[in-house]
Every structure is written in structure tokens, then in C-alpha cells.
Amino acid sequence: MQYWWVNQNQTYAQEVGGGYLWSPKQKANGQRNRFYDSMTEARPGDVIFSFADTYIKAIGIVIGACQSAPKPTEFGAIGSQWSAEGWYLPVRFTELDAFIRPRDHMERIAPTLPTRYSPIQADGRGNQGTYLAPIDIPMALVLKELLTGQVENIIAGAISEYDIEGDVAAEDIRNDETIPVTFREQLVRARVGQGLFRSRVEMLEAGCRITGIRDRKFLRASHIKPWALSDSYEKLDGNNGLLLAPNADHLFDKGFISFTSGGTLLCSKFLPSEIKVALGITDLTAPLSLTSSKEVYMAFHREHIFLH
């Protein structure tokens, strides 16, 4: 996950309301612009802090690839000097319940500002001419702390609603003519826990580790390291899988639960207690330890997928 900052003083209402970012491809004089090039570097799942009228007012989650598109008609006279064709990036924006004004917190933010291409100045004012700028993790962490859990909740909601990276990766595989057609099919089928991947998982897992269900008609083969983040070997490796009941599969896939190397169930602080009770997610009475091969994948899940 990459973090970005967008300055939207002129186009906040249109872009946040419409669910996108749009920029020219280059400056009026034909030269490249670092902040326009950023549009082509953002990837599905990236997080964007939206800055307008001196406040961080919304959080965006990139939900698709950048593409060439005409300047939105709803811009009207805004950016009359901009070219008619530019970069369009689909983004799911959520307006914050409580805004923050960076200039009120610069004692914390200033030390984390990028040394080049910073979106704001040391006094908290936006930098002239800056649009979409990458920010480093230390700066993102400070902003998340200042926004008191709002960013984490928005990310958790987006993870539950979309499998953004999976959609992109599946399309890439389908269009990759360097991969034999039959192998492409196996890789794509593995995304939904079918085919060769499921067979290999069933050889290693007797049933659902949470519910105890052993009837495989009612179980899904779930990747531990997500399919979209796995290489071709990992996509089909049975050690990279668990058999889980559908409810447990959804919670595991979205990072609301995970397992220790000893098989003990971990529940995220973002999993509401009433949901946990309603779905029958309880502490395991007899945890099953993970093999060393399976623990490699689970360590990745705990660090990168589990919602801490």
C-alpha cells in the first residue's frame, strides 16, 4: 500500500463527489510534471489524503488503473489553461467525520515531510502547483494518528467491499500470452479456491480450523497470502491455503482474523464483538499448529493482511 496526498482546492467537490482524480498529462508548456506523473504510478488499494481549504477533508482508496480521459465537463471554467486530454484515476472517496488542519499540527508533521516534491510547506500551507504527491510511511502514520482511527476504519471498509488487487491481477493473467492457456486457467481458478489449488489444500487440511466443519461441500479453499500478491508458484501451493467455512473465509480474507504459528485464533480490534458473536467466532479449544511451510505464509498474513 502506497500513500498519497492530493491538493484539491479547485476541484474538491467535483472529484470527491464523482469518485475520481483528473489531471493534465503535462504542463501548459509541454514539459513533464512530477505531480501529474504520479497519476500513472498510483495502484488499486493505495490510500489518498485529500487536502482542500487548508483541511484534510476526505480519504480516498484507489479502485482502478489510471487511464487517459477528457477533462471532466463538470470542471466548467476551472483549469481553462489545462489540456483537453489528461489522466483519470478512479478513487472511492469517504469524507471524514472530523477534519484536521495540518497547520495546527506542524510540530509533528513537519519532520516527516518529503525532502523533494512535498505537497505542503513547513508552515502547513499547500505548495503552489502541487497535485498528487507520494508521501512516506512516517508522514502517513502521523496523519493517521491525528485523524484518530478514521483512516483505519475507511481502509477496513474498502477491504471488505472490494478485491481490487485481485481484479487487476486476474485481468493481467488472462491477457498474458506468454503463459500457456491451460496454466492461465489454473491460476485464475485458484483465485476462487478451485481447481488444482483446492485439491492441494484438501490434501493438507482436514476441515475448518474455526468451526470444525469437515464436510468439504460446505468449505472454501482460502489463500493465506492473498492470491493477488502471490507469484505463480504460491498461487497453486497447497501450503498457502486453509479450508474454511464461508463466514470464516470472508473474515480471514479481509484481515479480521488470523492465526498464530501455534494455531491460536487472532481477532482484529476492527471486528465488532456483536459480529463475532453472531458468526460464532470463538476462541479455539484445540488449536492446530501450523507446519513450517504454512507458517511462512501465515506470517505474511499476520504482518500485511491482519488488521492490527
C-alpha positions in Angstrom: 0.0 0.0 0.0 1.3 3.4 -1.1 0.2 6.7 0.5 -0.5 9.9 -1.5 -1.6 13.5 -0.8 -3.7 15.4 -3.3 -4.3 19.2 -3.2 -7.8 19.8 -4.4 -8.7 23.4 -3.7 -10.2 23.9 -7.1 -11.7 20.5 -7.9 -12.6 19.0 -4.5 -16.4 19.0 -4.9 -16.2 17.6 -8.4 -13.6 14.9 -7.8 -14.7 13.7 -4.4 -18.4 13.8 -5.4 -17.6 12.0 -8.7 -15.2 9.4 -7.3 -12.1 10.2 -9.3 -8.9 12.3 -9.7 -8.1 14.0 -13.0 -5.0 15.9 -14.1 -3.4 17.1 -17.3 -0.7 14.9 -18.7 1.9 17.7 -18.8 2.4 21.4 -18.1 1.0 24.0 -20.5 4.5 24.4 -22.0 4.7 20.7 -22.8 7.1 19.8 -20.0 6.6 16.9 -17.7 5.1 17.5 -14.2 6.1 15.2 -11.3 2.6 15.6 -9.8 0.8 14.6 -13.0 3.2 11.6 -13.5 2.1 10.4 -10.0 -1.4 9.6 -11.5 0.2 6.8 -13.5 2.0 5.4 -10.5 -0.9 5.1 -8.1 -2.2 1.5 -7.8 -5.5 -0.1 -6.7 -5.6 -0.2 -2.9 -3.4 2.9 -2.4 -4.6 5.5 0.1 -5.0 9.2 -0.7 -5.3 12.1 1.8 -7.4 14.8 0.3 -6.4 18.4 1.2 -8.7 21.3 0.4 -9.4 24.7 2.0 -6.5 24.2 4.5 -8.0 20.9 5.8 -7.7 17.2 5.3 -11.3 16.6 4.5 -11.6 13.1 2.9 -9.7 9.8 2.4 -9.6 8.1 -1.0 -8.9 4.5 -1.9 -7.7 3.9 -5.5 -10.1 1.3 -7.1 -8.8 1.0 -10.6 -5.9 1.7 -13.0 -5.1 5.2 -14.4 -6.4 5.8 -17.9 -6.4 8.6 -20.5 -9.6 10.6 -20.5 -11.0 14.0 -21.5 -11.2 16.8 -18.9 -14.4 16.3 -16.9 -17.2 18.6 -18.2 -18.2 19.4 -14.6 -15.0 21.3 -14.2 -16.5 24.1 -16.3 -14.2 27.1 -16.4 -11.8 25.6 -13.8 -8.4 25.0 -15.3 -9.1 26.7 -18.5 -5.4 26.5 -19.3 -5.3 22.7 -18.9 -5.2 20.5 -22.0 -8.4 18.7 -23.0 -7.0 15.2 -22.5 -5.5 14.0 -19.3 -5.1 11.3 -16.7 -8.2 9.8 -15.0 -7.8 7.8 -11.8 -10.9 6.1 -10.2 -11.0 6.7 -6.4 -13.6 5.8 -3.8 -13.7 8.8 -1.5 -15.1 9.0 2.0 -15.5 12.4 3.6 -14.2 12.5 7.2 -16.4 13.0 10.2 -13.8 15.2 11.8 -11.4 17.2 9.6 -7.9 18.3 10.7 -6.0 21.4 9.7 -2.3 20.4 9.2 -1.0 23.9 10.1 -2.3 23.2 13.6 -0.1 20.1 13.9 3.1 21.0 12.0 5.3 20.3 15.1 4.5 16.7 14.4 4.1 16.7 10.6 7.0 18.9 9.5 9.8 16.4 10.5 8.1 13.8 8.2 7.7 16.0 5.1 9.3 14.6 1.9 12.6 16.3 1.1 11.5 16.6 -2.6 8.1 17.2 -4.0 6.4 17.9 -0.7 2.7 18.6 -1.0 2.8 21.3 1.8 5.2 23.7 3.2 6.7 23.6 6.7 4.1 26.1 7.9 1.2 23.9 6.7 0.2 25.8 3.6 -0.2 23.9 0.3 2.6 24.1 -2.2 1.7 26.0 -5.3 1.4 23.8 -8.4 1.3 20.5 -6.4 -1.4 18.0 -7.3 -0.9 14.3 -6.4 2.3 13.7 -4.4 3.6 10.5 -2.8 4.2 10.6 0.9 6.4 8.3 3.0 5.0 6.0 5.7 6.2 8.1 8.7 4.1 11.0 7.4 1.1 8.8 6.8 1.4 7.3 10.3 1.3 10.8 11.9 -1.7 11.8 9.8 -3.5 8.6 10.7 -2.8 9.2 14.4 -4.1 12.8 14.1 -7.3 11.5 12.4 -7.9 9.2 15.4 -8.9 5.9 13.7 -10.9 7.4 10.8 -8.4 6.3 8.2 -8.1 2.7 9.5 -11.9 2.4 9.5 -12.2 3.6 5.9 -9.4 1.2 4.8 -11.1 -1.7 6.6 -14.4 -0.8 4.9 -12.8 -0.7 1.5 -11.0 -4.0 2.0 -14.4 -5.6 2.9 -16.1 -4.3 -0.1 -13.5 -4.8 -2.9 -10.9 -7.2 -4.0 -9.2 -4.5 -6.0 -5.8 -6.1 -6.5 -7.4 -9.5 -7.4 -9.4 -7.9 -10.2 -6.4 -6.3 -11.7 -4.1 -9.4 -11.3 -6.7 -11.7 -12.8 -7.1 -9.5 -15.9 -3.3 -9.3 -16.3 -3.1 -13.1 -16.3 -6.0 -13.5 -18.8 -4.2 -11.2 -21.2 -0.7 -12.6 -20.7 0.0 -14.6 -23.8 3.4 -15.7 -22.5 1.6 -18.0 -20.1 0.2 -21.2 -21.6 -3.6 -21.1 -21.8 -4.2 -24.2 -19.6 -1.9 -22.7 -16.9 -3.6 -19.4 -17.1 -6.9 -21.1 -16.4 -5.5 -22.9 -13.3 -4.1 -19.7 -11.9 -7.4 -17.8 -12.4 -9.4 -20.7 -10.9 -7.1 -20.7 -7.9 -8.3 -17.2 -7.1 -11.7 -18.5 -6.1 -10.3 -21.6 -4.4 -11.0 -24.1 -7.2 -9.1 -26.5 -9.5 -5.5 -27.6 -8.7 -5.2 -25.3 -5.7 -8.2 -26.6 -3.9 -7.1 -30.2 -4.5 -3.7 -29.5 -2.9 -5.2 -27.7 0.1 -7.6 -30.6 0.7 -4.6 -32.9 0.8 -3.2 -30.9 3.8 -6.3 -29.6 5.7 -8.9 -31.9 7.2 -11.5 -29.3 7.8 -12.3 -25.8 9.0 -9.9 -24.8 11.9 -12.6 -22.5 13.4 -15.9 -24.2 13.1 -14.7 -27.8 13.0 -16.8 -28.5 9.8 -15.2 -31.4 7.8 -17.8 -31.8 5.1 -16.0 -30.2 2.1 -19.2 -29.3 0.3 -19.5 -26.5 2.9 -15.9 -25.3 2.9 -13.9 -22.9 0.8 -10.2 -23.1 0.0 -8.8 -19.8 1.0 -5.4 -18.4 0.2 -3.3 -17.4 3.3 -1.1 -15.0 1.3 -3.6 -13.4 -1.0 -3.8 -14.7 -4.5 -3.2 -11.2 -6.0 0.0 -10.9 -4.0 1.3 -14.4 -4.7 3.6 -15.5 -7.5 2.6 -18.3 -9.9 4.0 -21.0 -7.5 2.4 -19.5 -4.4 -1.0 -19.2 -6.2 -1.1 -23.0 -6.5 0.8 -24.1 -3.4 -1.4 -26.1 -1.0 0.6 -24.8 1.9 -0.7 -21.4 1.1 -4.3 -22.4 1.8 -6.8 -23.2 4.5 -10.2 -24.9 4.4 -12.7 -22.5 6.0 -16.4 -22.2 6.4 -17.8 -19.3 4.3 -18.1 -16.8 7.2 -14.6 -17.6 8.5 -13.2 -17.4 4.9 -14.6 -13.9 4.5 -13.2 -12.7 7.8 -9.8 -14.3 7.2 -9.6 -13.0 3.6 -10.3 -9.4 4.7 -7.9 -9.5 7.7 -10.4 -9.5 10.5 -9.0 -12.8 11.8 -5.6 -14.6 11.6 -3.7 -17.4 13.3 -0.5 -17.7 15.4 2.1 -20.3 14.4 0.6 -22.5 17.1 -2.9 -22.2 15.5 -4.4 -19.9 18.1 -7.1 -17.6 16.6 -6.4 -13.9 16.5 -9.3 -11.4 16.2 -8.8 -7.9 14.9 -9.8 -4.9 17.0 -11.9 -3.9 14.0 -14.1 -7.0 14.2 -17.1 -5.8 16.2 -18.0 -8.1 19.2 -21.6 -8.4 18.0 -20.5 -9.6 14.6 -18.0 -12.1 16.2 -20.8 -13.5 18.4 -23.4 -13.6 15.5 -21.0 -15.5 13.3 -20.0 -17.9 16.1 -16.3 -16.9 16.1 -15.0 -18.1 19.4 -11.6 -18.9 20.9 -10.4 -22.3 19.7 -10.4 -25.1 22.4 -7.9 -27.2 20.5 -5.7 -25.1 18.1 -3.9 -26.9 15.4 -0.3 -25.9 15.0 0.9 -24.8 11.5 3.6 -26.6 9.6 6.7 -24.6 9.0 5.7 -24.3 5.3 2.3 -23.0 6.1 3.7 -20.6 8.8 5.7 -18.8 6.2 2.5 -17.7 4.5 0.7 -17.1 7.8 3.5 -14.8 9.0 2.9 -12.7 5.8 -0.9 -12.7 6.6 -0.3 -11.5 10.2 2.0 -8.7 9.1 0.4 -7.4 5.9 -3.3 -8.5 5.9 -4.4 -8.8 9.5 -6.0 -5.5 10.7 -4.0 -4.7 13.8 
